[in-house]
Amino acid sequence: MALDQIPESPEEEMGFLDHLEELRWHLVRAVASVLVFTIVAFLFKDFIFDVLILGPTESDFWTYRKLCELSSLLDTPALCLEPFEMDIQNRNITGQFVWHIKSSLVVGLVIAFPYAFWEIWRFVKPGLRSNEKKASRGVVFVVTILFLSGVVFGYFIVTPLSFNFLQNYTLSPKIDNDYDLSNIIGMVATLALACGVMFQLPVVTYILSKAGIVTPKLMRSYRRHSFVVILVISAIITPPDVMSQVLIALPLTFLYEVSILVSKRIERKRIKREQEEAL
């Protein structure tokens, strides 16, 4: 066979513009998935608002009921929170429609997150080396589980307890609490999404440890400092009540300890690999 008849390799190196084009289509599919679930959420308005978003504002919400059941089981009234009623108003003529769209977008983002992240990972994965691909197996599953766990924790634990505390906190009986719709929806979305993002701490630690930026020794030496940072972050994203801050700080502290174990495992593998290469 002549040299000019030899077929070209099917795995030709992609140029910069080719990479951009591929990234564009991955992003298009990721955004499309969010939009699809946003439209679905928009159509199920009654469930999204009456059950999902406004659920934590009702005294018979799942979290409050379970706390009362636990209080009865432990024979202590401390966990059975005081009933409350929140009056919600809309003070903007376009408010209900605009927040309908925004709320649907948040729900669509949460539901579509696993697929959207998988699309981004499909673009990143081919650029990794074989050992990096092997080490990153299951990353989509882990990231998704951590994100959804954080969202569930923020929605079922932090949000209702924050609502209960703030509603029952009064300066004077002469002051009535009338909440704007934007405050309620914004608080639910912020707490749920913030917890979902912060629950990615072990994944971030894994990446930094693989890059040699973070070591278990470093994380142990800054354990106290990290606890202060966690409290500061919790205070920023939660309402100004101690209970909400502690509720977020506790799982983050636990995840920090898990991250130390993750970093320790990576360091152990790196040392073992270097010893094998030295032989």
Number of C-alpha atoms within 10 A of each C-alpha: 5 5 6 7 7 8 7 8 7 6 6 7 8 10 9 9 9 11 11 12 12 14 16 13 14 20 17 14 15 21 17 14 19 24 17 15 20 24 15 15 23 20 13 12 16 11 14 18 16 13 14 14 19 18 19 26 22 18 18 13 15 13 18 23 14 14 16 18 14 16 16 14 10 11 10 11 14 13 16 16 17 13 12 14 12 17 11 16 15 13 12 12 8 10 14 15 11 13 15 18 15 17 23 24 21 19 22 21 21 20 17 21 20 19 17 21 18 19 20 17 14 13 16 11 13 10 10 11 10 11 8 12 14 10 12 14 10 11 15 17 13 13 22 20 16 20 24 21 17 23 25 16 20 24 25 17 19 25 24 23 21 23 21 21 19 14 17 15 11 12 7 7 6 7 8 9 15 12 15 15 18 17 11 19 17 14 17 22 19 18 25 25 21 19 26 24 15 21 25 21 16 23 16 13 23 22 15 14 21 17 10 13 10 18 20 20 12 12 20 14 10 11 16 11 11 16 16 12 13 21 17 13 16 25 18 11 16 22 19 14 14 13 15 24 22 17 18 27 21 15 16 23 16 10 17 22 17 15 22 23 17 18 25 19 14 20 18 10 11 14 11 12 11 10 10 9 8 7 5
